[in-house]
């Protein structure tokens, strides 16, 4: 899922958790994850809705000032089907430290300690 730049901070902070899209068919699947900058969007639900369901409150929940503001962005292509997509942002995982190389100074120090310790055993 792609979000306009002005909505991305709100999505990352968890303030925006739904989106209205006007498509010919759904372009996302429940449970799937889609990249958004450094994290991902995970889709929780997709529900077909009608124009009367697009209320000022839903527009604000989606990060827009009002219904007209939402509708300017929601239409993608020639679609006429309206979908309410609920999602949550999944932040990037903390990177794991790189594995030590066998010949690194740290690995050599570690192996020399264990070898000398094993030599002193009775």
C-alpha positions in Angstrom: 0.0 0.0 0.0 1.3 3.4 -0.9 0.5 6.5 1.3 0.8 10.1 0.4 3.9 11.6 2.1 1.8 13.8 4.4 0.1 10.7 6.0 3.3 8.6 6.6 4.3 10.0 9.9 0.7 9.5 11.3 0.8 5.9 10.0 4.2 5.3 11.7 3.0 6.7 15.0 -0.2 4.6 14.9 -2.5 7.6 14.6 -3.8 6.5 11.2 -4.9 2.8 11.1 -7.4 2.8 8.2 -7.6 3.9 4.6 -10.4 4.3 2.0 -9.5 3.1 -1.5 -11.5 3.2 -4.7 -10.4 0.3 -6.8 -11.8 -2.0 -9.4 -10.8 -4.9 -7.1 -8.9 -5.2 -3.8 -5.1 -4.7 -4.3 -4.1 -6.0 -0.9 -4.8 -9.2 1.1 -5.7 -9.5 4.8 -2.6 -10.6 6.8 -0.1 -9.6 4.1 2.6 -7.0 4.7 3.5 -4.2 2.3 6.7 -2.1 2.5 6.4 1.5 3.7 9.7 3.3 3.9 11.8 1.4 6.6 8.9 -0.6 8.1 5.8 -2.4 6.8 2.0 -2.1 6.8 0.1 -5.2 7.8 -3.5 -5.4 6.6 -6.0 -6.4 9.3 -9.2 -6.2 7.3 -10.8 -5.2 4.0 -14.4 -4.2 3.9 -16.5 -3.1 0.9 -18.3 0.1 1.8 -20.5 2.7 0.0 -20.2 6.4 -0.4 -22.7 7.1 2.5 -20.2 5.2 4.7 -17.5 7.8 4.0 -18.2 10.2 6.9 -16.2 13.2 8.1 -15.2 11.1 11.1 -13.9 8.3 8.8 -12.0 10.9 6.7 -10.3 12.2 9.9 -9.5 8.6 11.1 -7.8 8.1 7.7 -5.7 11.3 8.2 -7.6 13.7 6.0 -9.3 17.0 6.8 -12.6 15.9 5.4 -14.5 13.8 2.9 -13.6 15.8 -0.2 -9.9 15.8 0.8 -10.1 12.0 1.2 -11.9 11.4 -2.1 -9.2 13.4 -4.0 -6.6 10.8 -2.9 -8.7 7.6 -2.6 -9.5 7.1 -6.2 -6.8 5.0 -8.0 -7.4 4.4 -11.7 -10.9 3.7 -13.1 -12.3 1.7 -10.2 -15.7 2.3 -8.7 -15.6 -0.1 -5.7 -14.9 1.5 -2.4 -12.9 -0.5 0.3 -12.2 0.4 3.9 -8.8 -1.1 4.8 -7.7 -1.4 8.4 -4.1 -2.0 9.1 -1.2 -1.4 11.5 2.3 -0.3 11.1 5.1 -2.8 11.8 8.4 -1.0 12.6 11.7 -2.4 11.3 13.4 -5.0 13.4 16.5 -4.1 15.2 19.5 -5.3 13.2 21.4 -8.2 14.7 25.1 -7.8 15.1 27.2 -9.3 12.4 28.5 -12.8 13.1 32.1 -12.9 14.1 34.5 -14.0 11.5 36.8 -17.0 12.7 40.0 -15.0 12.2 38.8 -11.7 13.8 40.9 -10.4 16.7 37.9 -10.9 19.1 37.4 -14.5 18.0 41.1 -15.2 18.4 41.1 -13.7 22.0 38.0 -15.8 22.8 39.5 -19.0 21.5 42.9 -18.4 23.2 41.1 -18.0 26.6 39.3 -21.3 26.1 42.4 -23.1 24.9 44.5 -22.0 27.8 41.8 -22.8 30.3 41.5 -26.3 28.9 45.3 -26.8 29.2 45.3 -26.0 32.9 42.8 -28.7 33.8 44.1 -31.7 35.7 
